[in-house]
Amino acid sequence: MPKWFNTAGPCQADIHYMLSPTARLPELCRLIDQRNYFVIHAPRQVGKTTAMIALAQELTESEQYTAVMVSVEVGAAFPEQPDKAEVAILRSWQDAIDIWLPEELHPTFDREEGQNISTFLKQWAKISPRPLVIFIDEIDSLQNQTLISVLRQLRDGYPRRPQGFPYSLGLIGMRDVRDYKVKSGGSDKLNTSSPFNIKVASLTLENFTFEDVQSLYQQHTESTGQIFTPEAVRHAFYLTDGQPWLVNALARQATEFLVEDVTQPITIGVIEQAKEILIQRQDTHLDSLAERLRENRVKQIIEPILAGQDLPDVPDDDRRFLLDLGLVKRSPLGGLIIANPIYKEVLPRVLSQGSQDSLPQIQPSWLNADHSLNPHQLLEAFLEFWRQHGEPLFKSAPYHEIAPHLVLMAFLHRVVNGGGSLEREYAIGSGRMDVCLRYGGVTLGMELKVWREGKPDPMGKGLEQIDKYLAGLGLETGWLVIFDRRPGLPPLEDRTTTESAVSPGGRSIVVIRG
């Protein structure tokens, strides 16, 4: 049977390329052997459910344990009604048991109406012919009284293991256990500083390593004969930083849609093309990340990163929240950065969408007769657009601090939709955003800076920075765009000006002030 790269739900070993779950969580078997309760947390779509279903099957097939993966997600509909939630949860568990376990390992007692989770687990552990191992998925979908009830029952039963409660138990979710007290309305409602203080370890499922990506793609080569060139594999790992859904999505797009002829290799150009399609299409995974951008605790960290500003004094839990979501990671050089180059492209594109939708009709006067890009005409078209529409469009940008950046992005996206691409570079504390517009044979480098109240004119620093950026692109000309955000200024149409300048490296720079 042919296999495929999976981008929807848990992998199934008979039809999907996948990595060994025990290899991704090597310490887990030891924790289970030691009768431990533990937490596994990781962002969405990194393979948690796939890994735990597969591990449960491996443990059961070893004949040492009865192991099953169950979910509490159906209980999320009843945050303040634990009794109703538990009825729905136990029905769901029975369905999972019927599917995942051989009949001789099913619980044989009759369930009573209104039975709670604790009683069910106690009775099953008592009659199970093997030690009982339970993985509870989507634990952080529960909230308030229902979450409190479930956690209390698990804590209460823990001392009675293994005769009267599961031998080992894992809570699986997107957030670490420290955050459950938030979803329950505060630790005081749980009467403890830790909502699950019986856990011995809190593990996370890491992104794929470069070797993992090589191994996954090699499975396709062995199955079909179609190769991924070494450069293509390296580029896929660079673009995704090993994020499992993205790794699979790039390969799926490349092999199923872009190069269906298995005699032809998957090259770096194909991977780049697949990346553009994913970003433009914004599938469910990317869309779910985009939805988070409007949350205040996400905004207060993502906005300064995009603006190149230093992070404000935000609570440690908020920083951890973004790390747990997989939106950001800690840089080896220090500080938080966007987790991978694909997310780096998606975030400003999503945030500028409102401005893009609000754009007036703009004739592409920046194109020559042969449809090549004319940089001089592009500058004139931008200045006209900026003077007429810039200020009103600021209101359509969801992040006030970078509203000018997002409006400019919206305009540039209108330009590249005709057949070009846009790349961005930004980082905490850099004080700038770099933009590279490519259209046909033309490459245009830009540096975006903000002049804020009480700060000196950023032109001097900007010329130094764009000099280095253009040198990296191999260009001798570029734009330095300075957004003046000081209070009490004339209207945008009156203060938008251009001037010519020379960078420290002798490059010709158009300085745009607005």
N, C-alpha and C positions, 0 to 999 in steps of 0.2 A: 504494500500500500504506500502511495506517495506521502511525503511529509511536507509541512508548511511552517513558515514563520508565524507565530501566533501573536495577535494584538488585541484579543478580546477574551477576557476571563482566564481562568486557570488553564495551564497547558495540559494536554492529554498525550501521554507518551507514545501512543500508537499512531498519532497523526501529526504531532508537533515536534520540531527540533527543540530540545531542552537540555539544561545542565543538571547534573546530579544534585538533589536537594541536600543530601548528607555532606557533599563536598562544600556547599555554600554555608552550612552551619555545622562544622565538624565537632564542636563542643557539646552539641545538643544531646547526643546519645549518652554521654557521660552524666549529664544532668538528670536525664530520665532514669538511668540505672541507679542513681543516688536518691530516688524518690523525691526529687525537687519539684517545686512549683516555680514558674518563671514567666517572663513577659518577652514577647518578640514584637518589636515595633519597627516600622519602615514606611516610607511614602507609598502612595498608591501605585499599583502596577509595577512593582519591582520583583514580584514572584512569591510573596508571602504565602498566599493560599495554595499556589502550585506546589511550593516546597513542603508545606505541612500536610497536604493530602498525600503526596508521594511518600513522605516520611512515615505517615501513619500506615500506609499500605506496606511499606518495607518492614515496619515493626510487627505488624500482624502476620505477615508471611514468614517472619523468622520463628513464629510459634512460641516466642517468649512473652509476648504481650497481646492484649486486645487493645488496639489503638484506633481512634476515629477522630476525624475533623468534623466539628459541628459549628453552627453559627447562631448568634443571638440577634442578628439584624432585624428579624421580624418583630422583635420586642420593642424596637425604636419607636413604633407608632403609639406606644403607651407609656410615655415618660413618667407620668404620675399615677399609673395604675399597675403596680407590680403583678397583681394576681392575673390580670388579663394578659400582660406581657408574657408571664411564665407559661400560661396555657399555649400561647402561640409558639413560644420558643421550644417547648417540649414536643409539640407536634412536628416542628421542623427537625428536631433532633431524631425523632423516630424515623422520619423519611430518610435522613442521612445514614442512620444505622442500617436501614433496609437496603440501601444502595451499596454502601462501602464495606459492610462486614458480611462474611459468610453466615448462613442461617444458624449454624450451630453456636455462634458467638453472640447472637441476639439476646437481649435481656428477656427472660421468660416469665417474669412476674407480671401481674395485671396492674396496669396503671389506674390509680383512683382519680376520680373527678376532682379537679382543683389541687392535684399534687404539685408540690413545689420542686425546684431544681435540686435542692439539698437532699430531699427524701429519695428522689429518683436516682441520684448518683450513689447514695448510701446503699440502696437496695441492689443496684446493679453491681457495685463493688463486692458486696457480700456473696453474691451467687456466681460471679464471673470465674470461670475455670482458670483464667490467667490474670496477672496484674493488669489493671485497667488504666489506660493512658488516654486523656482527653485533651484535645486542642480546641479552644473556644475562639472562633474567629469573629471579627467585627465587634469586639468588646467595647470599643470607644464609640460605637453608634448609639449605645444606651446613655440615658441622661437621668438626672434627678433621682426620684424615689426608686425607679426601677434599677438604676445602676447601683444605688446604695444597697438595695435588697440582694442583688446577685452577688456583689462583693462580700457582703456580710455572711451570706450562706457559704461561700467558698472558704472564707476565713474560719468560720465555725466548724466546718467539716474537716479542715486540714489536719488537726491532731489525730483524727480517727483513721488516717490512711495507714496501711493499705487495706486492712480488713473491712473498714466501714466507710471508705471514701476513695476516690481515684488514687492510684499509686503515684502518678505524676500528672501534672496539669499545666497547660500553657495558655496564657491569654495573648491573643494575636490582634494587633490593631495598628493604626497609623501613628498613634501617639504613645509616648512612654507612660508608664503607670503614674508618674508624678502628676500628670495632668488630669487623672480621673477625678480628683477632688474638685477640680474646676467644673467639670461636666456634672458633678453631683451637687453643685451649689455651695461648695466650700468644705474644708476638712472638718469643721466643727460638726457637720451633720453625720460624719462617719465616726466621730469620737476618737480620732487618731490623727497623728501628723502625717501618716502614710496610709493611703486608701487600700493598699494591698501589701501589708508589711510581712506577709509570709513568703514573698517571692525571694528566691536566692540569687537570681540573676536577671538582668534586663539586656537582652541581645537585640542587635539590629541586623537586618539583611542588607549587606553592602551592595553597591553597584557591581556590575561585572568588571573584572580586571581585563586588561588587554588580551591576556591569554584565554580568558573566558570567551571573549568575542571571537578570537581566532578559532577556538574549539567549536563554537556554535555555528559559525559560517562554514567550517570544514565539514560539518555534518551534511550540509546541503551539497557540497562538492562531492562527497562520497556517495550521496544518494543519486545525484543527477549528472555528475561530471562537470557541472558549471563551476568555474573557479572565480573567487574574489581575488583580484590582484593584491599583493602586499600593501601597495599604496592605498587601495580602496579600504582595506581592513583598518589601517592606521587612521585614515580620514574618518571612518565611521566611529571609531573609538574617540577621536578628538572631538567630533561634533556632539557626541552624546555623553561623554565622560563615563561611558559604561551603563547609563540608565537603561534598564532592561527593556522597557516598552519601546523606547526610541531605537535601541539596537535592532529589535525585531521589526519595527515599523519601517526603518530604512531598507532592511534586507527584503521585506515583503514587497515594498514598492518597486525595488530594483529588479527582483526576480520574477514577480508575477505580472508586472505591468510595463516596465521600461525595457527589459531585455528578456523576452519570453523564450528566445532561442538559446537552449542550454549549451550550444557549441560556442556561444559568444561570452566573453568574460564580463564580470562586473568590475568596472574601472572606477577610478576616483571621480571622473566626470559623471558617471551614472549615480554615484552616491550623492554628489552635490545636487544633481537634478532631483533626486528623491527627497533631499532635505527641503528644497524650495517648495515642492508639492506638499509636503507635510505641513510646512509653516503656513502656506496659503490656505490649505484646506482646514487646518486647525481641528483635527480629530478630537474625539471625546477626551483623551488624556490631556491634550494641550488646552482644550476648552475648560476643563475642570480646574486647571491651574489658573487660567485667566479669570475665572469667577472669583478666586480668592483675592485678587488685586484690589478690590474695593473695600476689603475688611480693614479697619483702622490699624490693627496691629501689624498687618502686612504692609499697608501703605507707609507707615512711619519708618519702615526700614528700606523698602524698595525705592521710594521716592528719592531719598538722599543718595542711594547707590547710582540711580540713573542720572542724577544731577551732578555726580562727582563730589558731593559734599561729605563731611564727616558725619558719622551716625550721631543722632541725639542720644540723650541718656534714656534708653528704653529698658524695660524690665528684662532680666535674663530669660524669663519664661517666654517672652515674645520672640527673642532671638532663637531660642530652642524650638519654638513653634515653626518658624520658617525653615530651620534645619530639618525638623521632622517631616515637614511637607515636601522636602527635597527641592525647594525653590532656590535656596542658597547653600553654599558650603563654605568652610573655612579655608582660606587661601594658605598654601605653605609659607607664603611670605607675610602672613598676618592679615587679619580683617576678614569680613564677609564679602563674598563675590557671588554673582549669579552662577547657578550650579553647572551649566554647560552652555556651549555656543548656540545651540538651538533655542533654549529658553531665553538666552540673551537677545535673540532676534524676535522671539514671540512677544516678550513683555512690552517693549515700546510700540510694536506694531498693534497689539491689542489696545493699548492705552490711547493710541492716536486714532483708533477706529471711529470714535464719536466725531472727531474733527474731520476725518475723511468723509463721513456721511453728511457732514454739514457744509462741505466745500461747494462753492458755486461752480457752474459749468466753466471750464477753462479750456480754451483752444490751445492745442500743442504748438504754440508759436516757436518753441525751442528746437524744432526739427528742421533740418535742411530739406531741400527738394528730394534728396535721395534717402530721407528718413534717418540720417545720422544726426547725432546730438550736436547742437551749436551752443557751447558754453556761454558765449556772450549773450545770445538770445535768451538762454535759460535765466541768466542773472536779471535781465530786463523784465522777463515775465514774473520772476519771483518778487522783485521790488514792487511791481504794479499790484500783484496779488496781496503782498504784505501790507502795503499802505491802505488798500481798500478793505481788506477782510481780516487782517491779523487780529486786531483788538476784539471784534465781536466773537471770533472763533475761540479766543482764550476760554470763554465760558463753557465751551463744549468739552474742554480737557479735564479729566477727572483728577489729575494731580496738579494743584495750583502752582507749586514751586517750579514745575517744568512745563507749564502750559505753552510757552513759546517754542520749546523744543518739539512738543507733540504736534503743534500746528505746522511747524516746518516739516516734520516727518510726514504729516498728512499730504502736504504739497508734493514732497519728493516721491511719495508712493504713487501719486497720480502720474508723475513723470515716468517712473520705472515700470509702471503697469503696461507701458507700451513695448516692453522688451528689454528691461535692464534689471539691475539688482542693487540693493542697498545693504551696506554693512555698517555696524556700529561698534564702538569701543567705549567703555566707561568703567569707572572704578571708584570706590570710596576714597575721598580725600584728594582726587586728582583735579577737581575743580573744572572739569571739562567733559564734553562728549565729542568723540571723533566720529565722523561719518564719511564713508566712501561710497560714491555713486558710480556705478559702472553701466555704461550704455553703449553697446557695440564696441567700437575701438576707443571710446573716450572714457577716461577715468578722472573723476573729480574728487579731490580730498577737501574736507571741511572740518573746521574746529569750532565748536559751539561753546561760548562762555557767557556768564551772567555777571553783570555789574550790580552789586547789591549796596544798600545804604551803609555808609560808614567805611566802605572799602575803596581802595584806589582804582583808577582806570585799569582794567585787566588787559589792555591792548599789548603792553610790553611782554607780560608773561605769556599771553596768547601767541604772540609771534614766535617766541622760543619754542612753545609746545607744538605749534603747527609745523615749524621747521623740521622737528624730529619726526612728526607723523608723515609728512610728505617725503622725507628721506627714505622712510621705510617702504613707502609706496613707489619710490622711484620717480617722483613727480617734481616739476620745477615751479608749478603754480598751484594756487588753492584759494579757498575762502576762509576768512576768519569772521565769524558771525558773533556779534556782541549784543546780547539782550540786556537792555537797560531796565532794571526792575526797581530803581530808586523812586521814592514817592514824589509827587508834585511835578511830574514831567509834562511837557506838551503832549497832545495826542500822537499816537503812533505814526499817523500819516505825515505829521510835520517833523518828527524827529528821526525818521528813517533816512539815512544817508549812506553814501559809499565813498571810500577813498582808497588810493593805492598806497602800498607800503612794501618795504623790502625786509625779509626776515634776516636774522643773524647769519644764515647760511647763503644769503644772496638770492633767495627765491622771491618771485613776484606774488604778492598777496593782495587780494581784494578784501578790504575790511568793510563789513556791512554792520552798521549800527542801527538798532531799532528797539 
